[in-house]
Amino acid sequence: MIIAVGSQNRNKIEAVQEVIQEYDFLHAAEVIGREVSSGVSRQPRSLDETVAGAQQRARAAFVNCDYSIGLESGLIVIVNPVGRYLEHTVCALYDGRRYSLGFSAAFELPPKIVTLIFGEGYDLEQASLKVGLTANPQLGNAEGLIGILTQGKVSRKEYTKPAIRMALIGLQQPGLY
């Protein structure tokens, strides 16, 4: 069995590799990363755009494999109070016919980062650099903003795993979906 991940990001690939070890029917699968386009902006700014990015990554990665996985992080707007945003990750698992979706927990973004994203068009990595939270321009391939904000208590890889587990419910319970 082959599971393709629509990314070369090591956090995403390792998260998939580690999560599938928890499932008897998947633990022997080979996980491969494929560089694909999300088809959405570099910084998805809504739930719908984030889901679309995850689905596009999964669909584009579905080549010579049994399943493909798209992982996309993006923003969720909070209506009240205005101007607050959460960051979350969406996992889209694709079997060639349908998608099964899962979501990570979400965390609130610092207001300075939100201002740079919406006011100046920065993505999360660029905004994190600009406000001085990191010197790493590849933050998403490292600890991620979640790693910085939690002072290492939650890494990007660990933050991604629940989204994968939630998407796998569709494979665990095929008769229900």
BELCOR-V109335 format. One record per backbone hydrogen bond with DSSP energy under -0.5 kcal/mol. NH is the residue of the N-H (numbers start at 0). CO is the residue of the C=O. If there is no record, write none. Layout:
nh-><NH,NH>
co-><CO,CO>
//
This chain:
nh-><2,3,3,4,5,6,12,13,14,15,16,17,18,19,20,21,22,23,25,26,28,29,31,31,33,35,43,49,50,51,52,53,54,55,56,57,58,59,60,61,61,62,65,66,67,68,69,71,73,74,75,77,78,83,83,85,86,87,89,90,91,92,92,93,94,99,101,103,106,108,112,113,114,115,116,117,118,119,120,121,126,127,128,129,130,131,132,133,136,138,140,141,143,146,147,148,149,150,151,152,155,158,159,160,161,162,163,164,165,166,167,168,169,170,171,172,173,175,176,176>
co-><29,1,66,31,68,4,8,9,10,11,12,13,14,15,16,18,19,21,22,22,25,0,2,29,4,33,72,45,46,47,48,49,50,51,52,53,54,55,56,57,58,60,1,1,93,3,91,89,87,43,85,83,76,77,80,75,106,73,71,101,69,90,99,67,97,92,90,88,86,84,109,109,110,111,112,113,114,115,116,115,122,123,124,125,126,128,127,127,134,135,137,138,138,142,143,144,145,147,146,149,142,154,155,156,157,159,159,160,161,162,163,165,166,167,167,168,170,172,172,173>
//
